[in-house]
Amino acid sequence: MYYNFALTRFVSTIVVTMAVFAGAAAQTPTRPPVEEDEVIRVSSRLIVVPVSVVNANGDAVRGLNAGDFRLQEEGRVQAIDSVLPADAVPLEIGLVFDVSASTDRMFKFQQDTAAKFLREVMRADDRATIYSIGIKPRLLVSRAPAHTAIEHVLAIPTEREKEPTAFFDSISAAAEQLNTNAPAGRRKVIVVISDGEDNFSLGVQRARREEERRTVEGRTTRANDDDLAELRTMVVRAQQRSKLTERARVLRGLQDADIVLYSINPAGSSYHLNEISIFGQENMQTFADETGGTAFLPRFAPIDTSDLYQNANNSRRNTEILERIFRQLTSELRAQYLVQYYSDTDHSDGKFVRLSISLANSAGNRIRARQGYFVRN
């Protein structure tokens, strides 16, 4: 009897206590549950910034860690989560060759030197994708090891038919190929050997037609020379705007894929001879500056003069210049880090966010990094 009474009193106490807590809980407003997706979207936007660091001589600076870098997003200091050195991150190279008529003279030198570059820079777990630029982008090989990639580079015909140049389409295709097929967490680089001139990309043609339509839409063309001259000027300007529109589109593709672009212009110092060539170099300079790469503009000497002895000397000199460029490029890629951080700001979708990254103690070292990224919520 005593046991049952005690048990009954114990149970009653538990029931009363639970009722008290239940009443208190009913009087306390409850917070709505936080959706996991919302937390991830705000606090887990991982940003990857490829960074190259070289000393005053252009040699790779190794052994840096998170404490050696300072990073700001739109002027706001960000906490760096990790810094991965080049040795720890496999490399995906997109090598893009311009085979149009404008690059004929130096093509064989570029071909041989590029093959040597791949041989020196690529390790066993690195991969190369090779494209040629002509009337359209041509994928020669995708994600090949060094020896296979070199074979495809050397197999590009040195005697080529003259054809238009789809420069923007080719860079866009190479960026999409790397972005789609490269495994996550790898460094992605495009090296393009071209004068940057475009006269056949489908995107440029579409944008040009749209710009021209907007320009002439609603205008009445009279048989007046002044009116016709003005209209022609407006159409030319519309065509130029279409190329700027396409440049911006291709640049966004490079940024979205976390690709660093390097370029070598075989036109050398002669690039300034016309507006088309100047614009071509500006294309590659813009892509390199915004993604953290370099736009090389070597001073090649002519190799098609009437003096055969001079041509031979110039050929040797040009080869040395190319080899020096590729040595510098190799050094930069070996000095490339992946700086990663989680953005603590909630930017709107599609916004371009400016980045600034520097060294805590430069000590004469030079740093090169992407200038920003587009938000993808």
C-alpha positions as CSV (number, residue, x, y, z in Angstrom):
1,M,0.0,0.0,0.0
2,Y,2.8,2.5,0.9
3,Y,4.6,1.8,-2.3
4,N,1.5,2.4,-4.5
5,F,0.7,5.7,-2.6
6,A,4.3,7.0,-3.1
7,L,4.2,6.1,-6.8
8,T,0.9,7.8,-7.2
9,R,2.2,11.0,-5.5
10,F,5.3,10.9,-7.7
11,V,3.4,10.7,-10.9
12,S,1.0,13.5,-9.8
13,T,4.0,15.7,-9.1
14,I,5.4,15.1,-12.6
15,V,2.0,15.8,-14.2
16,V,1.7,19.1,-12.3
17,T,5.3,20.1,-13.2
18,M,4.7,19.4,-16.8
19,A,1.5,21.5,-16.8
20,V,3.3,24.4,-15.3
21,F,6.0,24.3,-17.9
22,A,3.5,23.9,-20.7
23,G,1.6,27.0,-19.4
24,A,4.8,29.0,-19.3
25,A,5.7,27.9,-22.8
26,A,2.2,28.9,-24.1
27,Q,2.7,32.4,-22.7
28,T,6.1,32.8,-24.3
29,P,6.1,33.7,-28.0
30,T,8.0,31.2,-30.1
31,R,10.4,32.3,-32.9
32,P,9.6,31.0,-36.3
33,P,12.0,28.2,-37.4
34,V,15.0,29.3,-39.5
35,E,15.2,27.7,-42.9
36,E,18.5,26.0,-43.4
37,D,18.5,27.2,-47.0
38,E,18.4,30.8,-45.8
39,V,21.4,30.3,-43.5
40,I,23.4,28.7,-46.2
41,R,22.6,31.3,-48.8
42,V,23.7,34.2,-46.5
43,S,26.7,32.8,-44.7
44,S,28.1,30.1,-47.0
45,R,29.0,32.0,-50.2
46,L,32.5,30.7,-50.7
47,I,34.6,33.0,-52.9
48,V,37.7,31.7,-54.6
49,V,40.5,34.2,-55.6
50,P,43.4,32.9,-57.6
51,V,46.5,35.0,-56.6
52,S,50.0,35.0,-58.1
53,V,52.9,36.3,-56.1
54,V,56.4,36.9,-57.6
55,N,59.5,38.8,-56.4
56,A,61.2,41.7,-58.2
57,N,63.0,39.2,-60.5
58,G,59.8,37.5,-61.4
59,D,60.5,34.3,-59.4
60,A,57.8,32.4,-57.5
61,V,57.3,33.4,-53.9
62,R,56.4,30.2,-52.0
63,G,55.4,29.4,-48.4
64,L,52.8,32.1,-47.9
65,N,49.7,31.5,-45.7
66,A,46.5,33.2,-44.7
67,G,48.2,35.6,-42.4
68,D,50.3,37.0,-45.3
69,F,47.3,38.3,-47.3
70,R,44.8,41.1,-46.7
71,L,41.5,41.0,-48.5
72,Q,38.7,43.5,-48.9
73,E,35.3,43.2,-50.5
74,E,33.8,46.5,-51.5
75,G,36.2,48.2,-49.0
76,R,35.2,45.8,-46.2
77,V,37.8,43.6,-44.7
78,Q,37.1,39.8,-45.0
79,A,38.4,37.0,-42.9
80,I,40.4,34.6,-45.1
81,D,39.3,31.0,-44.5
82,S,42.2,29.2,-46.3
83,V,45.1,29.7,-48.6
84,L,46.1,26.7,-50.8
85,P,49.5,26.8,-52.5
86,A,50.0,25.8,-56.2
87,D,51.7,22.5,-55.2
88,A,48.5,21.4,-53.5
89,V,46.0,22.3,-56.2
90,P,46.1,20.7,-59.7
91,L,46.0,22.9,-62.7
92,E,43.6,23.1,-65.6
93,I,45.1,24.9,-68.6
94,G,43.1,26.1,-71.6
95,L,45.6,26.8,-74.4
96,V,44.0,28.8,-77.2
97,F,45.8,29.3,-80.6
98,D,44.8,31.8,-83.1
99,V,45.3,30.2,-86.6
100,S,43.9,33.2,-88.6
101,A,46.0,34.9,-91.2
102,S,46.9,37.7,-88.9
103,T,49.3,35.5,-86.9
104,D,51.0,33.6,-89.7
105,R,54.6,34.9,-89.4
106,M,55.3,33.8,-85.9
107,F,53.1,30.7,-85.7
108,K,55.8,28.0,-85.8
109,F,57.8,29.7,-83.0
110,Q,54.7,30.0,-80.9
111,Q,53.8,26.4,-81.5
112,D,57.2,25.0,-80.5
113,T,57.5,27.3,-77.5
114,A,54.0,26.5,-76.2
115,A,54.8,22.8,-76.4
116,K,57.9,23.4,-74.3
117,F,55.9,25.4,-71.9
118,L,53.4,22.6,-71.4
119,R,56.2,20.1,-70.9
120,E,57.7,22.3,-68.1
121,V,54.7,23.6,-66.3
122,M,52.4,20.5,-66.2
123,R,52.6,17.8,-63.5
124,A,51.2,14.3,-63.6
125,D,47.7,15.4,-62.3
126,D,47.4,18.6,-64.4
127,R,45.3,18.6,-67.5
128,A,45.3,20.8,-70.7
129,T,42.5,21.6,-73.1
130,I,43.5,22.9,-76.5
131,Y,41.5,25.1,-78.8
132,S,42.2,26.8,-82.1
133,I,40.7,30.1,-83.2
134,G,39.5,30.4,-86.7
135,I,36.1,30.9,-88.4
136,K,34.8,29.2,-85.3
137,P,36.3,27.7,-82.1
138,R,37.7,24.2,-82.6
139,L,38.3,21.9,-79.7
140,L,41.4,19.9,-80.4
141,V,41.6,17.9,-77.2
142,S,39.9,18.1,-73.8
143,R,41.6,17.6,-70.4
144,A,44.7,15.8,-71.8
145,P,47.9,15.0,-69.9
146,A,51.0,16.8,-70.9
147,H,52.3,14.4,-73.6
148,T,48.9,14.1,-75.3
149,A,48.3,17.9,-75.2
150,I,51.8,18.5,-76.7
151,E,51.1,16.1,-79.6
152,H,47.9,18.1,-80.4
153,V,49.7,21.4,-80.3
154,L,52.4,20.3,-82.6
155,A,49.9,18.8,-85.0
156,I,48.2,22.1,-85.7
157,P,49.0,22.8,-89.4
158,T,51.6,25.6,-89.9
159,E,50.2,26.2,-93.4
160,R,46.6,27.3,-92.9
161,E,43.9,28.8,-95.1
162,K,43.1,32.4,-94.5
163,E,39.8,32.7,-92.7
164,P,37.9,35.0,-90.4
165,T,38.5,35.1,-86.6
166,A,35.9,34.2,-84.0
167,F,38.0,35.4,-81.1
168,F,35.2,36.1,-78.5
169,D,33.4,32.8,-79.4
170,S,36.7,30.8,-78.9
171,I,37.5,32.4,-75.5
172,S,33.9,31.8,-74.4
173,A,34.0,28.2,-75.5
174,A,37.2,27.5,-73.7
175,A,35.9,29.1,-70.5
176,E,32.7,27.0,-70.7
177,Q,34.7,23.9,-71.4
178,L,36.9,24.4,-68.3
179,N,34.0,25.4,-66.1
180,T,31.9,22.4,-67.1
181,N,34.5,19.7,-67.2
182,A,37.2,20.6,-64.7
183,P,36.7,18.9,-61.3
184,A,35.9,21.3,-58.4
185,G,38.8,22.8,-56.4
186,R,41.3,23.0,-59.3
187,R,43.1,26.1,-60.6
188,K,41.8,27.2,-64.0
189,V,43.9,29.2,-66.5
190,I,43.5,30.2,-70.1
191,V,46.6,31.1,-72.1
192,V,45.6,32.6,-75.5
193,I,48.1,33.3,-78.3
194,S,46.3,35.8,-80.5
195,D,46.1,39.5,-81.6
196,G,42.6,39.6,-80.0
197,E,40.9,40.8,-83.2
198,D,37.4,39.5,-83.9
199,N,35.4,39.7,-87.1
200,F,33.3,36.7,-87.0
201,S,32.0,35.7,-83.6
202,L,28.3,34.9,-83.6
203,G,27.7,37.0,-80.5
204,V,29.3,40.0,-82.1
205,Q,27.1,39.5,-85.2
206,R,23.9,39.2,-83.2
207,A,24.8,42.2,-81.1
208,R,25.7,44.2,-84.2
209,R,22.5,43.5,-85.9
210,E,20.5,44.5,-82.8
211,E,22.6,47.7,-82.4
212,E,22.1,48.6,-86.1
213,R,18.4,47.9,-85.9
214,R,18.0,50.3,-83.0
215,T,20.1,52.9,-84.7
216,V,18.1,53.1,-88.0
217,E,14.7,52.2,-86.5
218,G,12.2,55.0,-86.9
219,R,14.6,57.1,-89.1
220,T,13.5,58.3,-92.6
221,T,16.5,58.0,-95.0
222,R,16.3,60.9,-97.5
223,A,18.4,61.3,-100.6
224,N,20.7,63.7,-98.8
225,D,24.4,63.1,-98.6
226,D,24.7,64.6,-95.1
227,D,21.9,62.4,-93.8
228,L,23.5,59.3,-95.4
229,A,26.9,60.1,-94.0
230,E,25.4,60.7,-90.5
231,L,23.6,57.3,-90.7
232,R,26.8,55.5,-91.8
233,T,28.6,57.1,-88.8
234,M,25.9,56.0,-86.4
235,V,26.0,52.4,-87.8
236,V,29.8,52.2,-87.3
237,R,29.4,53.4,-83.7
238,A,26.7,50.8,-83.2
239,Q,29.0,48.1,-84.5
240,Q,31.7,49.2,-82.0
241,R,29.2,49.1,-79.2
242,S,28.3,45.6,-80.2
243,K,31.9,44.5,-79.7
244,L,32.0,46.1,-76.2
245,T,28.8,44.3,-75.3
246,E,30.3,41.0,-76.4
247,R,33.6,41.7,-74.5
248,A,31.6,42.3,-71.3
249,R,29.7,39.0,-71.8
250,V,32.9,37.0,-72.4
251,L,34.5,38.6,-69.4
252,R,31.6,37.6,-67.2
253,G,32.0,34.0,-68.3
254,L,35.6,34.1,-67.3
255,Q,34.8,35.6,-63.9
256,D,32.0,33.2,-63.2
257,A,34.3,30.2,-63.9
258,D,37.1,31.6,-61.7
259,I,39.5,31.6,-64.6
260,V,42.7,33.6,-64.9
261,L,43.5,34.6,-68.5
262,Y,47.0,35.2,-69.9
263,S,47.6,36.4,-73.4
264,I,50.5,36.7,-75.8
265,N,50.1,39.0,-78.8
266,P,52.2,37.9,-81.8
267,A,51.6,41.3,-83.5
268,G,54.0,42.8,-81.0
269,S,54.7,46.5,-81.3
270,S,52.9,46.7,-84.7
271,Y,49.5,46.3,-83.0
272,H,49.0,50.1,-83.0
273,L,48.9,50.4,-86.8
274,N,45.1,50.4,-86.9
275,E,42.1,50.7,-84.7
276,I,41.1,47.1,-85.1
277,S,44.5,45.9,-83.8
278,I,44.4,48.4,-80.9
279,F,40.9,47.2,-79.9
280,G,42.1,43.5,-80.1
281,Q,44.9,44.2,-77.7
282,E,42.5,46.1,-75.4
283,N,40.3,43.0,-75.4
284,M,43.1,40.8,-74.0
285,Q,44.4,43.5,-71.6
286,T,40.9,43.8,-70.1
287,F,40.5,40.1,-69.7
288,A,43.9,39.7,-68.1
289,D,43.6,42.7,-65.8
290,E,40.1,41.8,-64.5
291,T,40.9,38.1,-63.9
292,G,44.4,38.5,-62.4
293,G,46.5,37.5,-65.4
294,T,49.0,39.2,-67.7
295,A,48.7,40.5,-71.3
296,F,52.1,40.1,-72.8
297,L,52.9,42.4,-75.8
298,P,56.4,41.3,-77.0
299,R,58.5,43.4,-79.4
300,F,59.1,40.8,-82.2
301,A,61.4,41.7,-85.0
302,P,60.4,41.1,-88.6
303,I,61.4,37.8,-90.2
304,D,60.2,38.4,-93.7
305,T,62.7,41.0,-94.9
306,S,64.8,40.8,-98.0
307,D,67.9,40.2,-95.8
308,L,68.0,36.4,-95.1
309,Y,70.8,36.9,-92.6
310,Q,68.8,39.4,-90.7
311,N,65.7,37.2,-90.8
312,A,67.7,34.4,-89.2
313,N,69.0,36.6,-86.4
314,N,65.5,38.0,-85.8
315,S,64.1,34.5,-85.6
316,R,66.5,33.6,-82.9
317,R,65.8,36.8,-81.0
318,N,62.0,36.2,-81.3
319,T,62.4,32.7,-80.0
320,E,64.3,34.0,-77.0
321,I,61.6,36.5,-76.3
322,L,58.9,33.9,-76.4
323,E,60.8,31.5,-74.2
324,R,61.3,34.4,-71.7
325,I,57.6,35.1,-71.7
326,F,56.7,31.4,-71.1
327,R,59.3,31.2,-68.3
328,Q,57.7,34.1,-66.6
329,L,54.3,32.5,-67.1
330,T,55.5,29.2,-65.7
331,S,56.9,31.0,-62.7
332,E,53.6,32.8,-62.1
333,L,51.6,29.6,-62.3
334,R,54.0,27.9,-59.9
335,A,53.5,30.9,-57.5
336,Q,49.7,30.8,-57.7
337,Y,47.6,30.5,-54.6
338,L,43.9,29.9,-54.1
339,V,42.7,32.3,-51.5
340,Q,39.3,31.3,-50.2
341,Y,36.9,33.2,-47.9
342,Y,33.2,33.2,-47.0
343,S,31.6,36.6,-47.9
344,D,29.8,38.1,-44.8
345,T,27.7,40.5,-47.0
346,D,24.4,39.9,-48.6
347,H,24.7,41.3,-52.1
348,S,21.9,41.2,-54.7
349,D,22.0,38.6,-57.3
350,G,24.0,39.6,-60.4
351,K,25.9,42.4,-58.7
352,F,29.6,42.8,-59.6
353,V,31.5,42.9,-56.3
354,R,34.9,44.6,-56.3
355,L,37.8,42.9,-54.5
356,S,41.1,44.2,-53.3
357,I,43.8,41.8,-52.1
358,S,47.3,42.7,-51.0
359,L,50.3,41.4,-49.0
360,A,50.6,42.2,-45.3
361,N,54.3,42.7,-45.9
362,S,55.1,43.2,-49.6
363,A,59.0,43.2,-49.2
364,G,59.3,44.0,-52.9
365,N,57.0,41.2,-54.0
366,R,54.3,41.7,-56.6
367,I,50.7,40.3,-56.3
368,R,48.2,39.8,-59.1
369,A,44.6,38.7,-58.5
370,R,41.1,38.9,-59.9
371,Q,39.4,42.3,-59.5
372,G,36.0,41.0,-58.5
373,Y,33.2,38.5,-59.0
374,F,29.5,38.4,-60.0
375,V,27.1,37.3,-57.2
376,R,25.2,34.1,-57.9
377,N,22.6,33.6,-55.1
